[in-house]
Structures are given as C-alpha cells and as structure tokens.
Amino acid sequence: MKTVIRAFFKTLRIVIGPFMLLGEFLTRPKGVSRPPDLQGAVDQQCRDIVLYQYKTCPFCIKVRQEMRRLSLNIERRDAQPEGENRAALVSGGGKAKVPCLKITDQAGNSQWLYESGEIIKYLRGRFALS
C-alpha cells in the first residue's frame, strides 16, 4: 500500500510540477532596486545563506518569490533527490523538510530555519528596504 501511495504522489509531482514552475515563472515579482554599493553589501551577506528546497514545492516557490522580490542572490540546493544536499540538510538541520534556510554566522555557527513563513519573516527583517 505504501508503494502505491508513493507512486501516486510521484506521478502527481511529475504531472503538476511543470505547471507549478510555469506559474512561478509567469508571476515572478520585480526585485527591489538598490544602489550598487548597497546591493554589493547585500550580496556579500547572502553568501552565508543557503536555501534547501524542492523545485516544485509550493512553499519553496513562495520563498523563492520573496527572494526575487528582495533581490537576494541566495544559493539554492535541491534536497529532493537522495544525495549530498539531502544528507547535509538532515545532518545539519535534523530533518528532511523544506524549505530550510541555513544561516551561517561569521564564527561559522549555523542556524537552520524551517517553515516558509518564518523564512520570509527573517528575510524581510534582515534585507527589506526601510
């Protein structure tokens, strides 16, 4: 029974996934415009942040849209297939749940932030224009 359920959802993702990505592309927001020196400082801060995501996860799409809105160049890692990215997410964050934002401070300590609403709140609080 478990195999049948997994096959159903995998098929559903294959069928609906391209439409979700098309919707994301068609509705992508325009990013904020910052002076070049300020955008450079934001880009520098973004080097310490990584988004673990699935391409067609609606909550991940929501976070990516906010990243575009805020003009954030945050590295994205696909954690859906078994492999290095998924293993890093599980070992660092403790669970294979996305979206997950890995925030590394200057001392090298990492904070793992789950839940799209919390991630968006963090990004707005740190990077939104006043």
C-alpha positions in Angstrom: 0.0 0.0 0.0 2.8 2.4 0.9 4.4 1.8 -2.5 1.1 2.6 -4.3 0.8 5.9 -2.3 4.4 6.9 -3.1 3.9 6.1 -6.8 0.7 8.1 -6.9 2.4 11.2 -5.4 5.4 10.8 -7.6 3.2 10.7 -10.6 1.3 13.7 -9.4 4.5 15.7 -9.0 5.6 14.7 -12.5 2.3 15.9 -14.0 1.7 19.0 -11.9 5.3 20.1 -11.4 5.9 21.7 -14.8 2.7 23.8 -14.4 3.9 25.0 -11.0 7.2 26.0 -12.4 5.5 27.8 -15.3 3.2 29.6 -12.8 6.3 30.7 -10.8 8.0 32.0 -14.0 4.9 33.9 -15.2 4.2 35.5 -11.8 7.7 36.3 -10.7 7.9 39.7 -9.0 10.2 42.5 -9.9 13.0 42.9 -7.5 13.8 45.9 -5.4 16.4 48.3 -6.8 19.3 49.2 -4.6 22.3 51.4 -5.2 25.2 49.2 -6.5 27.2 49.6 -3.3 24.3 48.6 -1.1 23.4 45.7 -3.4 27.0 44.6 -3.2 26.8 44.6 0.6 23.5 42.5 0.5 25.2 40.1 -2.0 28.1 39.7 0.5 25.7 38.9 3.3 23.8 36.4 1.1 27.0 34.3 0.7 26.4 32.9 4.2 22.9 31.8 3.5 21.7 28.7 1.6 18.1 27.6 0.8 17.5 23.9 0.8 14.4 23.3 -1.4 12.4 21.1 -3.8 11.8 22.7 -7.2 8.1 22.2 -7.2 7.3 22.6 -3.5 4.7 25.4 -3.2 6.2 26.6 0.0 9.7 26.7 -1.6 8.2 28.6 -4.6 6.8 31.1 -2.1 10.2 31.6 -0.5 11.9 32.0 -3.9 9.4 34.6 -5.0 10.2 36.6 -1.8 13.9 36.2 -2.6 13.3 37.7 -6.0 11.2 40.5 -4.6 14.0 41.4 -2.2 16.7 40.9 -4.9 18.6 38.3 -2.9 21.3 36.2 -4.5 21.0 33.2 -2.1 22.4 29.9 -3.1 19.7 27.2 -3.7 20.3 23.5 -3.2 17.8 20.9 -4.4 17.3 18.4 -1.5 14.7 16.3 -3.1 16.9 13.5 -4.6 18.9 11.3 -2.3 22.4 12.6 -2.2 24.8 15.2 -0.8 22.4 18.1 -0.4 19.7 16.0 1.3 22.3 14.4 3.6 23.6 17.8 4.6 20.1 19.0 5.3 19.3 16.0 7.5 22.6 16.0 9.4 22.7 19.8 9.9 19.0 20.7 10.4 17.9 17.4 11.8 15.1 16.6 9.3 14.5 16.3 5.6 11.9 19.1 5.5 11.9 22.0 3.0 12.1 24.9 2.7 15.0 25.3 5.0 17.3 28.2 5.3 20.8 27.6 6.5 22.3 30.8 8.0 26.0 30.7 8.9 27.4 33.5 11.1 31.0 34.8 10.9 32.1 32.4 13.6 31.0 29.5 11.4 28.0 28.6 13.5 24.9 27.5 11.5 21.3 28.1 12.3 18.7 26.1 10.4 15.4 27.9 9.8 12.3 25.9 8.7 8.8 27.0 7.7 8.3 29.3 4.7 6.5 32.0 6.8 9.4 32.1 9.3 12.0 32.2 6.5 10.2 35.1 4.7 9.8 37.0 8.0 13.6 36.6 8.6 14.5 37.7 5.1 12.2 40.7 5.2 13.6 41.7 8.7 17.2 41.4 7.5 17.0 42.7 3.9 13.9 44.8 3.4 14.4 48.4 2.4 13.3 50.8 5.2 
